[in-house]
Amino acid sequence: MLKLREKKPALNLYDDNTIKWENDGKRYCVHIQRDSEPENPREQEDNIDIMACWHSRYTLGDKTGDADPEAFWRRLVRENVPYDEIYAAAKGGKLEGIRLAPNDENPKLIDVYETYYLRTVIGNSDASECLEYEALTESGVVEFILDDLTIIHCMTLMEPYAEWMPLWLYEHSGITMSCGARVYPYDDEFDAGQVGWIVALKEKIINDLCADETNWRKRALDYMKIDVEAYDQYLTGDVYGYALYKADKNDGNDDDIKWVEVDSCWGFFGSDIIESGLAENVDTGLLEAIRDDRYEIGEATLRTYSYYTF
């Protein structure tokens, strides 16, 4: 079950920041370092949602195998919506620009008419409607119109089976991604735009997150927001690791301490060392020291020594 973590006061540490504390009479120091080779969270095999993106210069999101957005949404419909529901939606006028009518010669068969919302009639761009498929069975109607469905059609059909949000990309000295409402800086006219969607299927949310009919949509939205935040941290390099040092000798001040590295770990998403799980992973009393305000924040300085050899 997805549980949103209790929000705690942030403690943001970045590349080359340090935090020092004492535990059980021993002095420790953690050196925060940027993870230069973070794992792409979308390459994990257990992603519950689908991140579908298209961009001319970047490879983003999941490898869906769909050439364009229309192919992606049509595939979702094929895989999730029963044929009888697609036919009922077309017959009931829920798919704008598609109209079904009995065939003139055989009323048991169906003709499909499409308006200019879907395609332009060659030589007559002002035509409001044209006959596209003639004398089809019910299943034949569905097979033919599936290839003509617009993204809006597909969203109408998928509404009972999925929740989704648009993905926005802002490109300026790097790239950053968000989802949902298009807010600053993702509303920039020149450097930002929609790059795709993140989609969560109802069945998977219910099965994998122990959701039900009353809460699956909220669970889906919450989960997708967390996933997009993690992916944005990956894109922006907001991923860190640490080296844990223990004081082997202390003659009274930090300048006299001999620090010995005892552990290290990488792949923590976000600069908040509490939210990312970094502080908990360090152990050795760091979380308790933070809670009790028994710690010091500093900066790691790289020192080099030059000397002659003969």
Buried (B, 14 or more C-beta within 10 A) or exposed (E): EBEEEEEEEEBEBEBBBBBBBBBEEEBBBBBBBBBEEBEEBBEEEEEBBBBBBBBEEEEBBBEBEBEEBBBBBBBBBBEBBEBEBBBEBBBEEBBEBBBBEEEEEEEEBBBBBBBBBBEEBEEEEEEEEBEBBEBBEBEBBBBEBBEBBBBEBBBBBBEEBBBBBBBBBBBEEEBBBBBBEBEEEBEBEEEBBBBBBBBBBBEBBBEBBEBEEEBBBEBBBBBBBBBBBBBBBBBEEBBBBBBBBBBEEEEEEEEEBEBEEEBEBBBBBBBBBBBBBBBEBBEBBBBEBBEEEBBEEEEBEEEEEEEEEE
